[in-house]
Amino acid sequence: MRPLFLYRLLLTLAAPVIALGLARRDRRDGLDERLGGHGAGAARRGAVIWLHAASNGELTAARPLIAALLARDARLWLVITCNSATGRALAQGWGLPRTEVRLAPLDYRLCLRRFLGNWQPDALIVIESELWPNRLTEMARRHRPVLVLSARISERSARLWARLPGLTRRVMGAISLLSAQDAGSEARFLSLGLPPDRLAPALNLKTGAAPAAPDPAELARLRPLFPHGATLLAASTHEGEEGPILMGFRRALAERPELRLILAPRHPRRSADIQAILRRQGLGFAVRSAGEVPDAGTPVYLADTLGEMGLWYALAGTTFVGGSLVAKGGHTPFEPAAHGSALLHGPYLENFAEVYAALEAAGGSRRVEGADDLRAALLSLDEAGRARMAEAAARVTERLHDSAGLDPLIDRLADLTGDTNLRAPQKGETP
């Protein structure tokens, strides 16, 4: 049985379950978008590029690329898709010209053909790791290029793809150009059958994402409650991480009563579960989404909102980077480092393995395995030690900053689509 046919058969069998999930989760909001419907922004004439980023982190990383594309070609339209309503709201909130932001169509050929028929994109740009087989092969069937930028694949994911060699060959063959975010991902894509001539120089978009600016009024209001050197931010935490983080913080708090914790979960919808953990730990807390403001004696602020991470980074002298105590691969260290934070993290760092290796080697980050390690770190990091870590982290991340790599990739996109307006002006030309 052909592997792509088998994939489509399995999708068909799963359709009733997916339909029930959509009906329960999306209801009217976004359901037509998931089914590939035209929505409010019917197909537009002129150059159109479809850019897909899974969620908030990938969208934020892609924003410099989006801005560069719009600046290069004044007639270009972008259709930006993502997998979550929160991601859609984030991108819509940017208010960018010549963009439509939607939930991504499901990976069913009927949905995709409806979507592609409405928008007629000249190319698809995938950010990081969303390699949906039907999505890529439907674009290839139309002879439309597929670019995967800041591409990432873990060893575990590569092993899974390797078990499906027929399907993997079809997916890799549909990719016109791939720029990996690190040498490990690059080698794994090549081992899975990506043609070497389709490999572009490595680029990690997340190194070029500008840190979010905090609201000045909120920063001024909250700063007296959060002494910079005594404040720990637990950023983008996942289920299974809050327990050991809170236990380690509580133990350190008993010896350093001035310590404060800002707990910012990756998914704010988990707020109720996290509040239950806080109560079990016996820690006083205030909840951001409820409009509560901590007083001088409140040790924990549950930052269960979206779009305010810049504020939390600015308040914290030390950041524990979430997704690293559980097998999520770790989130970006670039934003907290750009805010002058000392970095703590767990052992699961596959998403930024080379970056964290450089940080640890330079003394810019410290690994913690659980509650005891976190307690020890919080008690041993004095102001001078924290400053040394922050300076080392800033040096490493600045050295790895790679936003200049956008220009050659956009030029390659111009070649693949035939859109000469996307090419960078040559020396002496008027942009």
C-alpha positions in Angstrom: 0.0 0.0 0.0 1.4 3.4 -1.0 2.5 5.4 2.1 0.7 8.6 1.2 -2.5 6.7 0.5 -2.2 5.0 3.9 -1.7 8.4 5.6 -4.8 9.7 3.9 -6.8 6.6 4.8 -5.8 7.1 8.5 -6.9 10.7 8.3 -10.2 9.7 6.8 -10.8 7.2 9.6 -9.9 9.9 12.2 -12.3 12.4 10.6 -15.3 11.8 13.0 -13.1 12.4 16.1 -11.5 15.5 14.5 -14.9 16.9 13.6 -16.2 16.4 17.1 -13.2 18.1 18.6 -13.6 21.1 16.2 -17.3 21.4 17.0 -16.6 21.4 20.7 -13.5 23.7 20.6 -14.0 26.1 17.8 -17.7 26.2 17.5 -18.5 29.0 15.0 -15.2 30.8 15.5 -12.6 29.5 13.1 -14.4 26.3 11.9 -14.8 27.6 8.4 -11.1 28.5 8.3 -10.2 25.0 9.5 -12.2 23.7 6.6 -10.4 25.9 4.1 -13.2 28.4 3.6 -12.6 31.8 2.1 -13.7 33.8 5.2 -13.8 37.6 5.0 -10.7 38.0 2.8 -11.6 36.3 -0.5 -8.9 35.5 -3.0 -6.8 38.5 -4.0 -5.2 39.2 -7.3 -1.4 39.7 -7.5 1.4 38.0 -5.6 0.3 36.0 -2.6 2.5 34.0 -0.2 1.2 31.6 2.3 3.2 31.7 5.6 2.5 29.1 8.3 3.7 29.3 11.9 2.3 26.9 14.5 1.8 29.2 17.4 2.9 32.4 19.3 6.6 31.6 19.5 7.0 30.7 15.8 4.9 33.7 14.8 7.0 36.1 16.8 10.1 34.6 15.4 8.7 35.1 11.9 7.8 38.7 12.3 11.1 40.1 11.0 10.7 37.9 7.9 7.1 39.0 7.4 8.2 42.7 7.7 11.0 42.1 5.2 8.7 40.4 2.7 6.1 43.2 2.8 8.8 45.9 2.5 10.4 44.2 -0.5 7.3 44.0 -2.7 4.6 46.7 -2.3 2.0 44.6 -4.1 2.6 41.4 -2.1 -0.1 39.9 0.1 0.6 37.4 2.9 -1.9 34.8 4.1 -0.6 33.9 7.6 -1.9 30.8 9.2 -1.4 29.3 12.6 -2.9 26.5 14.7 -4.4 28.4 17.6 -6.9 31.2 18.3 -4.3 32.8 20.5 -1.7 32.8 17.8 -4.3 34.2 15.3 -5.1 37.0 17.8 -1.4 37.8 18.3 -0.8 38.2 14.5 -4.0 40.1 14.0 -3.0 42.5 16.8 0.1 43.5 14.8 -2.1 45.4 12.4 0.2 44.7 9.4 -0.8 45.9 5.9 -1.6 43.4 3.2 -2.0 40.5 5.5 -4.8 38.0 6.2 -4.5 36.0 9.4 -6.4 32.7 9.7 -6.4 29.3 11.4 -4.6 26.8 9.2 -6.7 24.4 7.1 -6.8 20.8 8.2 -4.5 18.5 6.3 -7.4 17.0 4.3 -7.1 17.4 0.5 -10.7 18.8 0.3 -9.9 21.5 2.9 -6.5 22.3 1.3 -7.9 22.5 -2.2 -10.6 24.8 -1.0 -8.1 27.0 0.7 -5.6 26.9 -2.2 -8.4 27.6 -4.7 -9.4 30.7 -2.8 -6.0 32.2 -2.2 -3.9 30.8 -5.1 -0.6 31.3 -3.2 2.6 31.5 -5.2 4.6 29.8 -2.5 4.3 28.3 1.0 6.8 29.2 3.8 6.7 26.9 6.7 8.3 28.1 10.0 10.2 25.4 12.0 8.6 22.0 11.9 5.0 21.8 10.6 5.6 19.2 7.8 2.0 18.1 7.0 2.2 15.7 4.1 -0.9 16.7 2.2 -0.2 20.4 2.6 3.3 20.1 1.1 2.4 17.6 -1.6 -0.7 19.6 -2.7 1.6 22.7 -3.2 4.1 20.6 -5.1 1.4 19.2 -7.3 0.6 22.7 -8.3 4.3 23.4 -9.0 4.4 26.0 -6.2 7.6 26.1 -4.1 7.6 25.1 -0.5 10.3 26.7 1.8 10.9 25.5 5.3 12.8 28.2 7.3 14.4 27.9 10.7 13.6 24.2 10.2 13.9 22.1 13.3 13.7 18.3 13.8 14.7 16.4 16.9 16.4 13.0 17.0 13.2 11.5 18.2 11.1 13.0 15.4 13.7 12.0 12.8 13.5 8.4 14.0 9.8 8.4 13.6 10.0 9.8 10.1 12.6 7.2 9.3 10.1 4.4 10.1 8.0 5.7 7.2 10.5 5.9 4.4 8.0 6.1 1.5 6.0 8.9 3.1 9.2 10.7 4.1 10.6 10.6 0.6 7.4 12.3 -0.7 7.5 15.0 1.9 11.2 15.7 1.5 10.8 15.7 -2.3 8.0 18.4 -2.0 10.4 20.8 -0.2 12.0 23.3 -2.6 14.3 25.0 -0.1 15.2 24.3 3.5 17.2 26.4 6.0 17.8 24.5 9.2 18.2 26.4 12.5 21.2 24.2 13.6 23.7 21.8 12.3 22.0 18.8 14.0 18.6 19.5 12.3 20.4 20.0 9.0 22.1 16.6 9.2 18.9 14.9 10.2 16.9 16.4 7.3 19.7 15.2 4.9 19.6 11.8 6.4 15.8 11.6 5.7 16.4 12.2 2.0 16.3 16.0 1.6 18.2 16.6 -1.7 21.5 18.4 -0.8 21.0 21.0 -3.5 17.8 22.2 -1.7 19.7 23.1 1.5 20.2 26.8 2.2 22.6 28.2 4.9 21.4 27.7 8.4 19.2 30.4 10.0 17.5 30.4 13.4 14.7 33.0 13.2 14.3 33.1 16.9 17.7 34.7 17.3 16.5 37.7 15.4 13.1 38.1 17.1 13.1 41.5 18.9 12.2 41.2 22.6 8.7 42.5 23.3 8.7 45.9 24.9 7.0 46.1 28.3 4.2 48.6 29.0 6.0 51.5 30.7 3.1 52.3 33.1 2.8 48.7 34.2 6.5 48.3 34.6 6.7 51.4 36.8 3.7 50.1 38.9 5.0 46.6 39.5 8.7 47.3 39.8 8.6 48.2 43.5 7.0 44.8 44.2 9.6 42.8 42.4 13.2 43.6 43.3 15.1 42.8 40.2 17.9 40.6 41.8 15.4 38.7 44.0 12.8 38.0 41.3 12.6 34.7 39.4 10.5 34.4 36.3 9.4 30.9 35.4 8.7 31.5 31.7 6.5 29.4 29.4 6.2 26.5 31.8 4.4 23.2 30.9 2.4 20.6 32.8 4.8 18.8 35.1 7.1 21.7 35.6 5.2 23.9 38.1 5.3 21.4 40.9 9.1 21.1 41.2 9.5 24.8 40.5 7.2 25.9 43.2 8.6 23.3 45.6 12.2 24.6 45.0 11.1 28.2 45.3 9.2 27.5 48.5 12.2 26.0 50.1 14.5 28.8 49.0 11.8 31.4 50.2 12.1 30.0 53.7 15.7 31.1 53.8 15.4 34.2 51.6 12.0 35.8 52.4 12.7 38.6 49.9 12.5 36.2 46.9 9.6 36.7 44.5 8.3 34.4 41.7 6.5 35.4 38.5 5.0 32.2 37.1 4.0 32.5 33.4 2.6 29.3 32.0 2.9 28.5 28.3 -0.8 27.9 28.1 -2.9 30.3 30.3 -5.9 28.0 30.1 -4.1 25.9 32.7 -4.4 28.6 35.3 -6.9 26.8 37.5 -4.7 23.7 37.7 -1.7 25.8 38.6 -3.7 27.7 41.3 -4.5 24.3 42.8 -0.8 23.4 43.0 0.0 26.8 44.6 -2.6 26.1 47.3 -1.2 22.7 47.9 2.3 24.2 48.3 0.9 26.8 50.8 2.2 29.7 48.8 0.4 33.0 48.7 -0.3 34.3 45.2 -2.1 36.8 43.1 -3.7 36.1 39.7 -3.0 38.5 36.8 -6.0 37.5 34.7 -8.3 38.2 37.6 -6.9 41.8 37.9 -5.3 41.0 41.3 -2.2 42.9 42.2 0.3 41.4 44.7 1.1 43.3 47.8 4.6 43.5 49.3 4.1 40.2 51.1 2.8 38.1 48.2 5.6 35.7 47.0 4.0 34.5 43.7 2.4 36.3 40.9 0.6 33.9 38.5 1.0 35.7 35.1 -1.8 33.8 33.3 -2.2 36.2 30.4 -0.9 36.5 26.8 1.3 39.2 25.2 3.0 40.4 28.4 6.1 38.4 28.4 8.2 41.5 27.8 6.9 42.9 31.1 7.9 39.8 33.0 11.3 39.6 31.5 12.0 43.2 32.4 11.0 42.6 36.1 13.1 39.4 36.6 16.8 39.2 37.3 16.7 35.4 36.8 14.7 33.4 34.4 13.9 29.7 34.4 13.2 28.8 30.8 10.2 26.4 30.6 9.8 23.3 28.5 13.1 22.1 29.7 12.2 20.1 32.9 9.8 18.0 30.8 10.4 16.6 27.4 9.3 19.6 25.4 12.8 20.5 24.1 13.2 23.9 25.9 12.1 27.3 24.8 14.2 30.2 23.5 16.9 31.7 25.7 17.3 34.7 23.4 14.6 37.0 24.8 15.4 36.6 28.5 19.1 37.0 27.7 18.3 40.2 25.8 16.6 41.6 28.9 19.8 41.0 31.0 18.5 37.9 32.8 20.6 35.1 34.3 19.3 31.8 32.8 18.3 28.6 34.5 16.9 25.6 32.6 16.3 21.9 32.9 17.9 19.0 31.0 15.6 18.9 27.9 17.1 21.3 25.5 16.8 19.7 22.0 15.1 22.7 20.4 18.1 24.9 21.1 20.8 22.3 21.8 23.7 24.2 20.3 22.7 27.5 21.9 22.4 26.0 25.4 25.7 24.1 25.0 27.4 27.4 24.2 25.6 29.1 27.1 26.6 26.5 29.6 30.2 26.4 28.4 30.4 30.2 28.8 28.8 30.2 32.2 25.7 32.0 30.9 23.2 29.4 32.1 22.8 26.9 34.8 21.1 23.5 34.6 18.7 22.4 37.3 17.2 18.9 37.5 14.4 19.6 40.0 13.3 21.3 43.2 16.6 20.8 45.1 18.7 22.2 42.3 16.4 25.2 41.9 16.6 25.9 45.7 20.4 25.7 45.6 20.6 28.0 42.6 18.3 30.6 44.2 20.3 30.6 47.4 23.7 30.7 45.9 23.2 33.3 43.2 24.2 36.6 44.7 24.0 39.8 42.7 27.5 39.7 41.4 27.1 36.0 40.3 23.7 36.8 38.6 25.3 39.7 36.8 28.2 37.6 35.5 25.7 35.0 34.2 23.6 37.6 32.5 26.6 39.2 30.8 27.9 35.8 29.6 24.4 35.0 28.2 24.2 38.3 26.4 27.6 37.8 24.8 26.7 34.3 23.6 23.3 35.1 22.2 24.6 38.3 20.5 27.3 36.2 18.8 24.7 33.8 17.6 22.3 36.5 16.4 21.7 35.8 12.7 19.0 38.1 11.3 21.2 39.2 8.4 20.6 35.7 6.9 17.1 36.8 5.7 18.3 38.6 2.6 19.7 35.6 0.7 16.7 33.5 1.6 14.2 36.1 0.3 16.3 36.3 -2.9 16.0 32.5 -3.3 12.2 32.9 -2.8 12.2 35.5 -5.6 14.0 33.0 -7.9 11.6 30.2 -7.0 8.5 32.3 -7.6 9.7 34.5 -10.4 8.7 37.6 -8.3 11.6 39.9 -9.2 10.1 42.6 -6.9 11.3 40.4 -4.0 14.9 40.6 -4.9 17.1 43.0 -2.8 18.2 46.1 -4.7 21.7 45.8 -6.1 24.3 48.4 -5.1 23.4 51.6 -6.8 19.8 50.7 -7.4 16.9 52.5 -5.8 14.9 50.3 -3.5 
